[in-house]
Amino acid sequence: MLIGGAVGGLAGNMTVDRQNQERQMQMQEQSRDRSMQRQLDFERQRALQQADVERQIEEERLFNEWRRSQGA
């Protein structure tokens, strides 16, 4: 009887350990996914800001060019 209880307890512990390992793996995967999404969001925002700066520079260049042509 004691042997059966010990084996049952060991099997139960192994099941709990496996569940904890799976839960930890899922949490790590979710953390990686969130980190990757933050990186993608950052890169997307950086690209949008860079395009906006380039557009502003071009608009200013064109405006200055137009002003010079009006003074001539």
C-alpha positions in Angstrom: 0.0 0.0 0.0 2.8 2.4 0.8 4.5 1.6 -2.5 1.3 2.4 -4.4 1.0 5.7 -2.6 4.6 6.7 -3.2 4.3 5.9 -6.9 1.0 7.8 -7.2 2.5 10.7 -5.4 5.6 10.7 -7.7 3.4 10.5 -10.8 1.3 13.4 -9.4 4.4 15.5 -8.8 5.7 14.7 -12.3 2.4 15.9 -13.8 2.5 19.1 -11.8 6.1 19.7 -12.7 5.3 19.2 -16.4 2.4 21.6 -16.2 4.6 24.2 -14.5 7.2 23.7 -17.2 4.6 24.1 -20.0 3.2 27.2 -18.3 6.7 28.7 -18.0 7.4 28.0 -21.6 4.1 29.6 -22.7 4.9 32.7 -20.6 8.4 33.0 -22.1 6.9 32.6 -25.6 4.3 35.3 -24.8 7.1 37.6 -23.5 9.1 37.1 -26.7 6.0 37.8 -28.8 5.3 41.0 -26.9 9.0 42.0 -27.2 8.9 41.4 -31.0 5.7 43.3 -31.4 7.2 46.3 -29.5 10.2 46.2 -31.7 8.0 46.1 -34.8 5.9 49.0 -33.5 9.1 51.0 -32.8 10.5 50.3 -36.3 7.2 51.3 -37.9 7.0 54.5 -35.9 10.6 55.4 -36.6 9.9 54.9 -40.4 6.8 57.1 -40.2 8.7 59.8 -38.4 11.6 59.6 -40.8 9.3 60.0 -43.8 7.6 62.9 -42.1 10.9 64.7 -41.5 11.9 64.0 -45.2 8.6 65.4 -46.4 9.0 68.6 -44.2 12.6 69.1 -45.5 11.4 68.7 -49.1 8.5 71.1 -48.6 10.8 73.7 -47.1 13.3 73.3 -50.0 10.5 73.7 -52.5 9.1 76.8 -50.7 12.6 78.4 -50.6 13.0 77.6 -54.3 9.7 79.2 -55.0 10.6 82.3 -53.0 13.8 82.8 -54.9 12.0 82.5 -58.2 9.5 85.2 -57.0 12.3 87.6 -56.1 14.0 87.3 -59.5 
